[in-house]
Amino acid sequence: MNKLMLGLPKGSLQDATFSMMKKAGFNCSVGNRSHVPSIDDPELEAKLLRAQEIARYVQLGVFDAGITGYDWITENKADVIEVCDLVYAKQGLRPVRWVVAVRNDSPIKSAKDLQGKLIATEGVNLTKTFLEKNGIEADVEFSWGATEIKAHDLVDAIVELTETGTSLRANNLRIVDTVLESTTKLIANKEIWQKDSWKRGKIEQLAILLEGALAAESKVLLKMNIKSEDLDKVLQILPSLQAPTINSLSSKGWTAVETVVEEAVVREIIPQLKKKGAEGIIEIPLNKIIS
């Protein structure tokens, strides 16, 4: 049987990735001490690995494909195919940032003030590239962890990954500049992509389903019945992914309307729809939207 070897991120992205895989139609499970997830697709075999390493092993062909961050592709200078963007992170549907941060009372106010300073980071290559682009010479050392603490006594600045900035603020640090914005990506081995039609097809299938699951993450389907005479009033306030689907009901003078909308606006528009004459309003969660 043909089989695709997939690298999945262990750690902060693991739960979000497993959730997205499930919505895409692939149920993944793994024991607390296991690095080999079980997937209910006999054509997929996966291993859990730190996101920092996945791009390198995809390039080497150990994995046919993998899910990791653009930051780690860049940090490893990995020569891989970036199949699609999957804009999700540990805490939400947003990109993450690598930022320069210093203690609140630091005299460093901008990137230019890093000249001749000592910087600690896990993203050494990311930081060196940033400094080179800005014409800054500084010493960059690899940090094995607890990087926020080092900014107070051990180094002049840090370059750290942040999603919301909460951890930096909690450690009395402020952001000076952004080094890189990163999203999660589905990547593939170049040789596999170019020479193995079955594996490429499987990767493309995975991409379509994951993108569909991500597109549906913040949306719901609204269905309602409306008197035909009130239809125009309802359509004026009803947002839609494209155009609402409108059908006549068997009851004369009534119309059924359904549309995909952002979940965040539902609480605002349902009372308005009710006032405009909509009845039998139903909100349905979605797993996938395939464009």
C-alpha positions in Angstrom: 0.0 0.0 0.0 1.2 3.5 -0.8 1.9 5.5 2.4 2.8 9.1 3.1 5.2 9.8 6.0 4.1 13.0 7.8 5.9 15.0 10.4 3.6 16.7 12.9 4.7 19.3 15.5 5.1 18.2 19.1 4.7 20.8 21.8 2.8 24.1 21.6 1.3 23.4 18.2 0.4 19.8 18.8 -3.1 20.3 20.2 -4.1 22.9 17.6 -2.7 20.7 14.8 -4.6 17.6 16.0 -7.8 19.7 16.3 -7.3 21.0 12.7 -6.6 17.5 11.4 -9.8 16.2 13.0 -11.9 18.9 11.3 -10.1 18.0 8.1 -11.4 14.5 8.5 -8.3 12.8 10.1 -8.6 11.5 13.7 -5.2 11.6 15.4 -4.4 10.3 18.8 -1.2 9.7 20.7 -0.2 8.4 24.2 1.5 10.7 26.7 4.9 9.2 26.1 4.6 8.2 22.4 6.0 10.0 19.4 4.0 7.9 16.9 0.4 9.2 16.5 -2.4 6.9 15.3 -4.3 8.3 12.3 -7.5 6.7 11.0 -6.1 6.8 7.4 -4.0 3.7 6.4 -2.3 5.9 3.7 -0.9 8.2 6.4 1.9 7.5 8.9 3.0 10.2 11.2 5.7 11.0 13.8 5.7 13.8 16.3 8.8 15.9 16.4 9.7 19.4 17.6 8.5 22.0 15.0 12.1 23.3 15.0 13.4 20.1 13.3 10.6 19.1 10.9 11.6 21.3 7.9 15.1 19.8 8.0 13.9 16.2 8.0 11.4 17.0 5.2 14.3 18.4 3.2 16.3 15.2 3.9 13.4 13.0 2.8 12.9 11.4 6.2 9.4 12.8 6.0 7.5 13.2 2.8 5.6 16.2 4.2 5.2 18.0 7.4 3.5 20.8 9.3 5.8 23.4 10.9 6.2 27.2 11.1 7.6 29.4 8.4 10.1 30.7 11.0 11.7 27.2 11.4 11.8 26.8 7.6 13.7 30.0 7.5 15.9 29.3 10.6 17.0 26.0 9.1 17.3 27.4 5.6 15.4 24.4 4.5 14.9 23.8 0.8 11.4 22.5 0.7 8.1 23.0 -1.1 5.7 25.3 0.8 2.4 23.8 -0.2 0.0 26.1 1.7 -0.4 28.5 4.6 -2.3 27.4 7.6 -2.8 30.5 9.7 -3.3 29.1 13.2 -1.2 29.0 16.3 -1.4 27.8 19.9 -3.9 30.4 21.0 -5.8 31.4 17.9 -6.1 32.0 14.2 -3.3 34.5 13.8 0.3 34.7 12.7 3.0 34.7 15.4 6.0 37.1 15.6 9.6 36.9 16.5 10.4 40.2 18.3 13.3 42.0 19.8 12.5 42.6 23.5 14.3 44.4 26.3 13.6 45.1 29.9 11.3 48.0 30.5 14.0 50.3 31.8 16.5 49.5 29.1 18.1 52.4 27.1 17.5 50.4 23.9 14.7 52.1 22.1 15.1 50.8 18.5 16.9 48.1 16.5 19.7 50.6 15.8 20.5 50.6 19.5 21.5 46.9 19.3 24.8 47.9 17.8 27.5 46.1 19.7 25.1 44.5 22.1 24.6 40.8 23.2 21.4 39.1 22.1 20.0 35.7 23.2 17.6 33.7 21.1 16.6 30.3 19.9 16.3 31.7 16.4 20.0 32.5 15.8 19.9 32.6 12.0 16.6 34.6 12.0 18.3 37.2 14.3 21.5 37.4 12.3 19.6 37.9 9.1 17.6 40.7 10.7 20.7 42.4 12.0 22.4 42.1 8.6 19.4 43.6 6.8 19.5 46.6 9.2 23.3 47.0 9.0 23.8 46.2 12.7 26.7 44.3 14.2 25.9 42.5 17.4 26.7 39.2 19.2 24.0 36.6 19.0 24.0 33.5 21.3 21.8 30.5 21.3 19.4 30.3 24.2 18.4 26.9 25.5 15.3 28.3 27.2 14.1 30.7 29.9 15.0 33.4 27.4 12.8 36.1 29.0 14.8 35.9 32.3 18.1 36.5 30.5 17.0 40.0 29.3 17.2 41.3 32.8 20.8 40.4 33.9 22.6 38.2 31.3 22.1 39.9 27.9 21.1 43.2 26.5 18.2 42.0 24.5 16.4 38.8 23.4 14.7 37.8 20.2 11.7 35.7 21.2 8.6 34.1 19.7 5.3 35.7 20.8 1.6 35.3 19.9 -0.1 37.8 22.2 2.9 39.5 24.0 1.4 38.4 27.4 4.5 36.4 28.5 6.8 39.3 27.6 4.7 41.8 29.6 4.5 39.4 32.5 8.3 39.4 32.6 8.5 43.2 32.5 9.8 43.3 28.9 8.8 45.6 26.1 9.0 45.0 22.3 11.4 47.0 20.3 11.0 45.7 16.8 9.6 42.7 14.8 12.2 40.3 13.3 9.8 38.0 11.4 6.1 37.2 11.1 5.4 33.5 10.8 2.5 31.3 10.0 2.1 27.5 10.1 2.7 25.8 6.8 2.2 22.4 5.2 5.5 21.6 3.4 6.8 18.8 1.2 10.0 17.2 0.1 11.1 18.6 -3.3 12.0 15.3 -4.9 8.7 13.7 -3.7 6.7 16.7 -5.0 8.4 16.6 -8.4 8.7 12.8 -9.0 6.1 10.9 -7.0 2.6 11.6 -8.4 0.8 9.5 -5.8 2.4 11.2 -2.8 2.0 14.6 -4.3 -1.7 13.9 -4.9 -2.0 12.8 -1.2 -0.3 16.0 0.0 -2.5 18.1 -2.2 -5.6 16.3 -0.8 -4.4 17.0 2.7 -3.8 20.7 1.8 -7.4 21.1 0.4 -9.0 19.5 3.5 -6.8 21.5 6.0 -7.4 24.8 4.2 -11.1 23.9 4.2 -11.1 23.2 7.9 -9.3 26.4 8.6 -11.6 28.5 6.5 -14.6 27.1 8.5 -13.0 27.7 11.9 -14.5 31.1 12.5 -17.7 30.7 10.4 -21.2 29.2 10.9 -24.2 28.5 8.6 -27.3 30.5 9.3 -30.7 29.2 8.1 -34.0 31.0 8.5 -37.5 31.4 7.0 -38.7 34.8 5.9 -42.0 36.2 4.5 -41.2 37.0 0.8 -42.4 40.6 1.4 -39.6 41.0 4.1 -36.8 39.4 2.1 -35.2 42.6 0.9 -35.1 44.0 4.4 -33.3 40.9 5.7 -30.8 40.7 2.9 -29.7 44.3 3.6 -28.3 43.3 7.0 -27.3 39.7 6.2 -23.5 39.3 5.5 -22.5 36.4 3.3 -19.5 34.4 2.2 -20.6 34.9 -1.4 -24.4 35.3 -1.9 -27.2 33.8 0.2 -29.0 30.7 -1.0 -32.7 31.6 -1.4 -35.4 29.0 -2.0 -39.2 29.2 -2.0 -41.0 27.2 0.6 -44.1 25.1 0.0 -46.0 27.6 2.1 -47.0 30.3 -0.2 -45.4 33.7 0.5 -42.5 32.3 2.4 -38.8 32.0 1.5 -35.9 30.0 3.0 -32.5 31.7 3.2 -29.2 30.2 4.2 -25.8 31.8 4.3 -22.3 31.4 5.7 -21.3 34.2 8.1 -18.5 35.0 10.6 -19.4 33.5 14.0 -18.4 36.7 15.7 -21.2 38.7 14.0 -24.0 36.2 14.8 -24.8 37.6 18.2 -25.2 41.0 16.7 -27.3 40.2 13.6 -29.7 37.5 15.0 -31.7 40.0 17.0 -31.8 42.3 13.9 -32.9 39.5 11.7 -35.7 38.7 14.2 -36.9 42.3 14.1 -36.9 42.3 10.3 -39.2 39.2 10.2 -36.9 36.2 10.1 -38.2 33.1 11.8 -36.9 29.6 12.6 -33.3 30.9 12.7 -30.8 28.0 13.0 -27.1 28.4 13.6 -25.0 25.4 12.5 -21.2 24.9 13.1 -19.1 24.0 10.1 -16.1 21.6 9.7 -14.9 22.6 6.3 -15.5 25.2 3.6 -13.9 24.3 0.2 -13.7 27.2 -2.2 
